[in-house]
Amino acid sequence: MDKFRMIFQFLQSNQESFMNGICGIMALASAQMYSAFDFNCPCLPGYNVVYSMGILLTPPLVLFLLGLVMNNNISMLAEEWKRPPGRRAKDPAVLRYMFCSMAQRALIAPVVWVAVTLLDGKCFLCAFCTAVPVATLGNGSLVPGLPAPELARLLARVPCPEIYDGNWLLAREVAVRYLRCISQALGWSFVLLTTLLAFVVRSVRPCFTQVAFLKSKYWSHYIDIERKLFDETCTEHAKAFAKVCIQQFFEAMNHDLELGHTHGVLATASATATATATEAVQSPCDRTEEEREKLRGITDQGTMNRLLASWHKCKPPLRVGQEAPLMSNGRAGSEPRPPRKEVATYFSKV
């Protein structure tokens, strides 16, 4: 258990690296999924494009949503976006930075899927086989004599070698090579463009908006750390509160048994368990000093509920020490800066 706890703590402290690893695993999994997927083109004029576009676009969308769902910060982003402003204003730049950070990681697997699909060429061949220039690659003298539905029916069967019967009009191998070359060219162009875009976003953009980038990055980290610390504090308080209530229950039970009133044990214990823990705070025999600190003066259910509602509706302002308002330069009020102590040190040569 200690090893698993250490691993869990390491993953929590290195969440960004952990999410990068998860996105890399999803990218490899998407490539393996496509290689194991049995692509079967319907070879019908009205269904080839629909089926191919579904295979090209639906799995990337699913992978993108999975990448967002597996990121723990998606709930934090939604909470920060929907919470009432209260005493703390919401910064749209921070929300954009948080979403862009999650989207960049979640887009890795979809990009790999689209790139592998285009480089393979089956999907592009199925979708655009009816657009092959027969007049250039095949027997152009026979094209004017064929009706358009019959020509579309013949070309739609190009991806299916077992049912294709139009070699007299266009050699299947010629059409397949032509469409796969175009698909692979689009695939490499897509990889190049996404790589350049990722380079610009990750490297060049912070150079032009350095101050805004640093502010957004700092406050996004602050929101994440604040949420973790609040959850940890609530967990400590819940444990201490539960321990105090259980101690009160057993102490009341013991007290009633000593008095011999066994007929009223259940009623007395229930009333005592639901009572406030103020007396327990004042009594040093109920719990240790550490448990009293964890309760932080909140000793009943109603106060805790009001605290949680207040935390959601009006979070405290981002200012430490609220005796004097902070000015634009970051200093409190117009109070003069306290005088600095100067210490003079004299050295004597002996």
N, C-alpha and C positions, 0 to 999 in steps of 0.2 A: 504493500500500500504506500509505503514511503517513496518508492521509486515512481509510482504513478502520480503521486502528489507533486514530486519534483518535476516530472514531465509536464504536468498541467500548469504549474507555476511558470515554467520556462515558456510554454506556449502563450500564456497570458502576457508575460513581459515582452515577448517578441511576436506580438500579434501581426505586425506588418509582414515580417519574414514568413510567418506561418501562412498568412493568406496568399502571399506570393507562391509558396510551395503548393498550396491547394489549387490555385489557378493553373499552375504548370501541370499538375497531375490531371486536372480536368481537360487541359489541352491535349495531353497525350491520350487520354481516354476518348476524346472526340475523334482523334485520328484512328484509333483502334476500332471504334464503333463504325466508322465509315468503311474501313477495310473488311469488317465482318458483315456489313450490311449487304444484302442481296438486292441489287438494283434491277428492277424489272420494268422496263418501259412498256406502256400499254400499246404503243404502235398504232394509235388511232389519231386522226387529225384533230379532233376536238379535245383530247385528253393529254396529249404529250406535254404541252406547255404547262398545264395546271399541275400535273404530277411532278414535273421537273422543278418548277418553282417552289412547290411544297417541300420537296426534298432539300432544295438549296436554302430556303429561308426558315422553315419551321424548326428544325433542330438547332440552328444558331439562336433563335429566340428563346427556346427552352433552356439552352446552356447559359444564355445571358441572365435569365431569371434565376436559374440555380446559383449562378455566381453571386447574385445580389442576396439571395436568401441565405446562403452559407456565410455571408459576411455579417458579423455581429453588429456592425455599426449601422446597418439598415434600420433597425428599430430605434437606435439613438437619433438617426436623421429624421425619421418620421415623428418621433416625440418632440424634437426641437422645432420641427416645421409646424406642428399642430398646436403646440402649447400656447396659452395666452401670454401676451407680452409681460403683463404684470409690472414688476419693478426692474425687469431686465429686458432691454430691447433685443430683438432678433436681428442678427446681421446676415443679410442675404449672401454676402461674399463668403462667409463661413459655410453656409449651407451648400453653395455651389462648389466650394472646394471639397467638402465631404462627399458630395455626390460624384464629382469627377474622379476622386481617388478610388471610390468603389467601382465606378463604371470602367475605369481603365483596366482594373484587374479582371472584372467580369467579362470584358470583351476579348480576352485572350483566347478562350476556347471557341467562341463563335468565329473569330478570324481564322483560326486554324481549320475549322470545318469548311468554311467557304473556300479557303485556299486549296485544301486537299480535294474538294469537289471539282473545282475548276481545273486543277492540274490533272486530275484523272480523266475528265472529258466526257464521261458517260452521261451526266446530267445535261450538259450543254448539247451533246449530240441528240439526245431525246427531245430537247425543247425546240431546237432550231433546224431539225432535219428537213422540214418542209420549206425552208428558206434557201436551200442549196441552189446555186445558179446552174440549172441543168443545161441551159444554152451554152455555157462556157465549159463546163466539165463533162457533159454527156453528149448525146446525139441531139443536137439542137434542131435538126430538121423535123423531128417527130413531135416536138413540143407544141407547135401551133395546132396540130391536129388532135391533141388530147384535150378533153374538157377539164376545167379547173378542179372539180371534185375528184376526178379520176387521178389527176397528177398529184394532188395532195394525199390521196390514199396510198399511192405508190411510194412517195417520198416519206410518208409517216412510218413505213415499214423498214426503213434503212437500219435502225438500231436492232432489228430482230432478224438475224441471218436465216433462221429456220423458215420464216414466212415471206421473206423478201423475194419478189418475182419480177423485179424491174431492171435486171441487168441489160436487157436490150435497149433500155433508155439511158441508164446511168449505172456505171459499175459501183457496187456498194463500197469496195475498198477505197475508191477515190473520194466518195462523199465522207466516209468515216475519217480518213486522214485530213481532209480539208477542215472539217468541223473540230477535230481534236487539236489541230494546230492553232486555230483561233481560240479555243478554250484554254489551252496552255499559255498562250500569249496573254490572255486576260488574267489568268491566274498569277503569272509572274508580275504583271503590272499591278495587280491588287496587293501582292506581297510587298512590292517596292513602295507603293503609296502608303500603305499602313505603317511600314517601317519608318518612312520619312515623317509621317504624321506623329508617330510615337516619339521620334527624336525631337521634333519641334515642341511637342507638349511637355516632355520631360526635361529638356535641356535649354531650349531657347526661350520659352515663355517666361520662366522666372527671371531671366536677365532683363527683360523689359519692364516687368512689374514686380520688382524685388520687394519693395516695401509692402505692397498689398499682399503679395504671396506669403511673406513672413508673418504678417498679421493673421491671415486666414489659417495658416498652418499652426500657429501658436494657439489660437482660440479653438480650433478643432481638436487639438490635443488636450486642451483644458477641459472641454466638454466631455471628452471620453474619460479622462482621469477623474473628473468631478462625479460622474455617474458611478464609476467603480467604487470610489470612496464612500459615496452615499449608500450604495448597496451593502458594502462591508459594514458600515456603521449601523444600518438597519438590521443586519443579521446579528451583530453583537448585541444590539438592544433587544431583539426578539428572544435570543437565547437567555439573556439575563432576566428579562421579564417573565419568561416561561418558568425559569428556575425559581424565581421568587414566588410565583403563584403556586407552583407545586409544593414548595416548602410550607407555604401558608396552609395549603390543603391538608398536608400530613400533620402539621402542628395542631391544627384545629381538630382533626380526627383523634389525635392522641389526647388532647385536652378533654374532649367529650367522653372518651373511654375512661379516663381517670375519674371523671365526675359520675360515671355510671349512667349517663343519659344516652343509652344506646338507641332508644327509639327516635331520637332527634338528630342522629349523626348525619344522615344524608342531607337533611334540610340545612343544618348548620354549616356543613362543609360546602354545600353549593352556594350559600349566601356569602361565606367567607372567601370562596374562590373568585367570586365576581366583584368583591369589594375593591376599593383602591388600595394601592401599595404604599400609601403615605406613611402609615405606621411602621411598615417594614423598613422604609428609608431611615426613620428616626431610630430604629432599634439596631444596635450594632451586632446583635446575636443572630440576625436573620441571614446575613450574607457578608461577604468580605468587602473591603473598600474598593476593590477593582470592579465588583458587580455594581456597586452604587454609582461609580463613575460611568459605567456603560448605560445605566438608565438615564442619566443626564436630566434628572428631574421630571421625566415623563413617566408617570406611574399609573395611568389609566387608559382605557381604550379610546375614549372620546378625545382626549388630548392628542393621542397618537394619530387618530384619523384627521384631526384638524391640521396637524403638522404636515402630514402627507399631502393633504389638499392644498395647503399653503405653499409647499415646495413646488407643486405642479403649476399653480395659478400665478404665484408671484415669487419667483426665485429671488434670492438676495442679490443686490447689485454687485457688480464686479469691482468692489472697492473694499480694501482692508482698512478698518478704522474710520468710522463714519461720523466722527465728532465734527469735522469740517469738510465742506464739499471740495471735491477735487477740481482744480482749474484746468484750463486747456493745456497748460504746460506739465500737468501731471502732479503738481505740488498741492498740498492741502491749503485751501483758502488763500489769504494774503498774509499769513503769518510769516514773519521774517525767519530766515534760516538760522538755526541755533549756532552760536559762535563756536568756532573750531578751537580745540585746545592745542596750543603749540608747545612743544617740548624741545628745549635746547639742551644739547649734550656737549660738554666741553672735554677735550682731551688734553692732557698735559704730558709733555715730553720729560721723561726722567733720565 
